Amino acid sequence: MDGGPQPARPNPYGFIPIVVFPNVRRPKSFWGESDALVLKEVQLELNRAFTQFSRIMEVSGNPIAVLSGVTEAEDIAVQPGAVWTLPEDAKAYLLDLLANGAAQLHLEYINALYRMFHDQAEVPRTAFGDNQRNLSGVALEVEMQPLYQRVQRKRPIRTAVYKRRNEFILRLLGQFTGRRFLHRQRVVWGQVTPRDESRRAADFALLVERGLRSRRGLMDELGVADAEAEFGRWLEEQNRLGH
């Protein structure tokens, strides 16, 4: 405290309540690797492209007068209604940095960087609601596959971390309250993208009716917070109705 050494004292918890997990494992390294590293170079190039295009637009809004065949010139004003007196055979024009489709070339390069950024991040532009091609539901799901695959890779890592964190919380709670808590837990993940719940529910009902899936398992997929308790309530209702 205050930059000075602290006296040694026993750990009141009996363990270190910190969960450390690597995002992407690196050989011979305790720490993982960030997902942002692969995006750094593209982001820097995107910043440079925007800065360059911004400067060109600024110069185009305040054009530069170019005089050819003139040895001396003073007070050359670039403004509406300005009159220039030039020697014979001299030429004068405004420097246009956006001539011959130059602006479109810059925009195409920026869009190419955007596509590269989304490809490396595995997050398609469609994930931000940009569906200019009016794709069908199946086509949209195919286009979103990179994001689905990324989520599927991340969830097992975070599932183990969340379970470990919850165990620490329950251990501390039991230690300071004197109560015993069961450490049995399940991590239920929601849908990555919005789905038609009525259609999914109808499909799940058919699977249950045919005996291909259990009710409790499908409750998990539907995002029911406590599938076990919900299944118990369903059994109670069935008993009351005499089924």
C-alpha positions as CSV (number, residue, x, y, z in Angstrom):
1,M,0.0,0.0,0.0
2,D,1.3,3.5,-0.9
3,G,4.2,1.9,-2.7
4,G,5.6,0.2,0.3
5,P,6.1,-3.5,1.1
6,Q,3.2,-5.3,2.8
7,P,3.6,-7.8,5.6
8,A,3.0,-11.5,4.7
9,R,-0.3,-12.9,5.9
10,P,-2.2,-16.1,5.3
11,N,-4.7,-16.2,2.4
12,P,-8.1,-15.9,4.0
13,Y,-9.8,-17.8,1.1
14,G,-7.5,-20.8,1.2
15,F,-7.1,-20.6,-2.6
16,I,-6.5,-17.9,-5.2
17,P,-9.9,-16.9,-6.6
18,I,-8.7,-16.0,-10.1
19,V,-9.5,-17.8,-13.3
20,V,-6.8,-17.4,-16.0
21,F,-7.4,-18.9,-19.4
22,P,-5.8,-18.3,-22.7
23,N,-7.9,-17.1,-25.6
24,V,-5.7,-18.7,-28.3
25,R,-2.9,-20.8,-26.9
26,R,0.7,-20.0,-27.8
27,P,3.5,-22.7,-27.6
28,K,5.6,-22.3,-24.5
29,S,3.6,-19.4,-23.2
30,F,1.4,-19.1,-20.2
31,W,-0.7,-16.3,-21.7
32,G,-2.8,-16.7,-24.8
33,E,-3.0,-14.6,-27.9
34,S,-5.6,-11.9,-28.6
35,D,-8.0,-12.2,-31.5
36,A,-7.2,-8.5,-32.3
37,L,-3.6,-9.2,-33.4
38,V,-4.6,-10.5,-36.8
39,L,-6.7,-7.4,-37.3
40,K,-4.0,-4.9,-36.4
41,E,-2.3,-4.6,-39.7
42,V,-5.6,-4.3,-41.6
43,Q,-6.9,-1.7,-39.2
44,L,-3.7,0.4,-39.6
45,E,-3.9,0.2,-43.4
46,L,-7.6,1.2,-43.2
47,N,-6.7,4.2,-41.0
48,R,-4.1,5.2,-43.6
49,A,-6.5,4.9,-46.5
50,F,-9.1,7.0,-44.7
51,T,-6.6,9.7,-43.8
52,Q,-5.2,9.8,-47.4
53,F,-8.7,10.1,-48.8
54,S,-9.7,12.7,-46.3
55,R,-6.7,14.9,-47.2
56,I,-7.5,14.5,-50.9
57,M,-11.1,15.6,-50.3
58,E,-9.8,18.6,-48.3
59,V,-7.4,19.7,-51.1
60,S,-10.2,19.2,-53.6
61,G,-12.5,21.5,-51.6
62,N,-9.7,24.1,-51.5
63,P,-8.2,23.7,-55.0
64,I,-4.6,24.6,-55.9
65,A,-4.0,26.9,-58.8
66,V,-1.4,25.6,-61.3
67,L,0.2,28.1,-63.6
68,S,2.3,27.0,-66.5
69,G,4.6,29.3,-68.4
70,V,4.6,32.0,-65.7
71,T,7.9,33.0,-64.1
72,E,6.4,35.3,-61.4
73,A,2.9,35.4,-59.8
74,E,1.5,37.3,-56.9
75,D,-2.0,37.4,-55.3
76,I,-3.4,34.5,-57.3
77,A,-6.8,34.1,-55.7
78,V,-8.8,30.9,-56.2
79,Q,-12.4,32.1,-55.7
80,P,-15.6,32.6,-57.7
81,G,-15.3,35.5,-60.2
82,A,-11.5,35.8,-59.8
83,V,-9.8,37.3,-62.9
84,W,-6.2,36.3,-63.6
85,T,-3.9,38.2,-66.0
86,L,-1.4,35.9,-67.6
87,P,1.4,36.3,-70.1
88,E,0.9,35.0,-73.7
89,D,1.2,31.2,-74.1
90,A,0.7,30.8,-70.3
91,K,-1.8,28.3,-69.0
92,A,-3.7,28.2,-65.7
93,Y,-5.9,25.4,-64.3
94,L,-7.0,24.0,-60.9
95,L,-5.4,20.8,-59.7
96,D,-8.1,18.2,-59.5
97,L,-7.0,15.2,-57.5
98,L,-10.3,13.4,-58.1
99,A,-10.3,13.5,-61.9
100,N,-10.7,10.4,-64.0
101,G,-12.5,8.4,-61.3
102,A,-9.8,8.7,-58.7
103,A,-12.3,9.0,-55.9
104,Q,-13.9,5.7,-56.9
105,L,-10.5,4.0,-56.9
106,H,-10.0,5.1,-53.3
107,L,-13.4,4.0,-52.2
108,E,-12.9,0.6,-53.9
109,Y,-9.7,0.2,-52.0
110,I,-11.3,1.1,-48.7
111,N,-14.1,-1.4,-49.4
112,A,-11.5,-4.1,-50.2
113,L,-9.9,-3.4,-46.8
114,Y,-13.3,-3.7,-45.1
115,R,-13.9,-7.1,-46.7
116,M,-10.5,-8.2,-45.6
117,F,-11.2,-7.0,-42.1
118,H,-14.5,-8.9,-41.9
119,D,-12.9,-12.0,-43.4
120,Q,-10.1,-12.1,-40.9
121,A,-12.4,-11.3,-38.0
122,E,-14.8,-14.1,-39.2
123,V,-17.7,-11.7,-38.7
124,P,-19.5,-11.2,-42.1
125,R,-20.9,-7.8,-42.9
126,T,-24.3,-9.4,-42.9
127,A,-24.0,-9.8,-39.1
128,F,-24.4,-6.0,-38.9
129,G,-27.7,-6.1,-40.8
130,D,-26.1,-5.3,-44.2
131,N,-28.2,-7.6,-46.5
132,Q,-28.2,-5.6,-49.7
133,R,-28.6,-8.7,-51.9
134,N,-31.9,-9.7,-50.2
135,L,-30.7,-13.2,-49.4
136,S,-33.1,-15.9,-48.3
137,G,-33.0,-17.4,-44.8
138,V,-30.9,-20.4,-45.8
139,A,-28.5,-18.3,-47.9
140,L,-28.1,-15.9,-44.9
141,E,-27.3,-18.8,-42.6
142,V,-24.7,-20.1,-45.1
143,E,-23.1,-16.6,-45.2
144,M,-23.0,-16.4,-41.4
145,Q,-21.2,-19.7,-41.1
146,P,-17.8,-18.1,-40.3
147,L,-19.4,-16.4,-37.3
148,Y,-21.1,-19.6,-36.2
149,Q,-17.9,-21.6,-36.4
150,R,-16.0,-18.9,-34.4
151,V,-18.7,-19.0,-31.7
152,Q,-18.5,-22.8,-31.6
153,R,-14.7,-22.6,-31.0
154,K,-15.0,-20.0,-28.3
155,R,-17.9,-21.6,-26.3
156,P,-16.0,-24.7,-25.0
157,I,-13.2,-22.4,-23.7
158,R,-15.6,-20.1,-21.9
159,T,-17.8,-22.9,-20.7
160,A,-14.9,-24.3,-18.7
161,V,-14.0,-20.9,-17.5
162,Y,-17.5,-20.0,-16.3
163,K,-17.9,-23.3,-14.5
164,R,-14.5,-22.7,-12.7
165,R,-15.6,-19.2,-11.8
166,N,-18.9,-20.4,-10.4
167,E,-17.1,-23.0,-8.4
168,F,-15.0,-20.3,-6.8
169,I,-18.1,-18.2,-6.0
170,L,-19.9,-21.1,-4.4
171,R,-16.8,-22.1,-2.4
172,L,-16.4,-18.6,-1.1
173,L,-20.1,-18.3,-0.4
174,G,-20.1,-21.6,1.6
175,Q,-16.9,-20.5,3.4
176,F,-18.4,-17.3,4.7
177,T,-22.0,-18.4,5.3
178,G,-21.4,-21.9,6.6
179,R,-23.8,-23.4,4.1
180,R,-23.1,-26.2,1.7
181,F,-23.9,-25.6,-2.0
182,L,-23.9,-28.2,-4.7
183,H,-21.4,-27.5,-7.5
184,R,-23.4,-29.2,-10.2
185,Q,-24.0,-26.7,-12.9
186,R,-24.8,-26.4,-16.6
187,V,-23.9,-23.5,-19.0
188,V,-26.7,-22.8,-21.4
189,W,-25.8,-20.8,-24.4
190,G,-28.4,-18.8,-26.4
191,Q,-28.8,-18.6,-30.1
192,V,-26.1,-16.7,-32.1
193,T,-28.7,-15.1,-34.3
194,P,-32.5,-14.6,-34.0
195,R,-34.6,-17.6,-35.0
196,D,-38.2,-18.2,-35.8
197,E,-39.2,-19.7,-32.4
198,S,-42.6,-20.9,-33.6
199,R,-41.1,-23.0,-36.4
200,R,-38.4,-24.4,-34.1
201,A,-41.0,-25.2,-31.4
202,A,-43.0,-27.1,-34.0
203,D,-40.0,-29.0,-35.1
204,F,-39.0,-29.9,-31.5
205,A,-42.6,-31.0,-30.7
206,L,-42.4,-33.4,-33.7
207,L,-39.0,-34.8,-32.5
208,V,-40.4,-35.4,-29.0
209,E,-43.6,-37.0,-30.4
210,R,-41.5,-39.4,-32.5
211,G,-39.3,-40.2,-29.5
212,L,-36.1,-38.9,-31.1
213,R,-35.3,-36.2,-28.5
214,S,-36.0,-35.6,-24.9
215,R,-38.1,-32.7,-23.6
216,R,-35.4,-31.5,-21.2
217,G,-32.7,-31.5,-23.9
218,L,-34.8,-29.5,-26.3
219,M,-35.7,-27.0,-23.5
220,D,-31.9,-26.3,-23.2
221,E,-31.8,-25.6,-26.9
222,L,-34.8,-23.3,-26.6
223,G,-32.9,-21.3,-24.0
224,V,-35.0,-22.3,-20.9
225,A,-33.0,-21.1,-17.9
226,D,-33.8,-24.1,-15.6
227,A,-34.9,-27.0,-17.9
228,E,-35.0,-29.4,-14.9
229,A,-37.5,-27.3,-13.0
230,E,-39.5,-26.6,-16.1
231,F,-39.7,-30.4,-16.8
232,G,-40.8,-31.0,-13.2
233,R,-43.6,-28.4,-13.6
234,W,-44.7,-30.1,-16.8
235,L,-44.8,-33.5,-15.1
236,E,-46.9,-32.0,-12.3
237,E,-49.4,-30.6,-14.8
238,Q,-49.6,-33.9,-16.5
239,N,-50.4,-35.6,-13.2
240,R,-53.0,-33.1,-12.3
241,L,-54.7,-33.6,-15.7
242,G,-54.6,-37.3,-15.3
243,H,-52.4,-38.1,-18.2
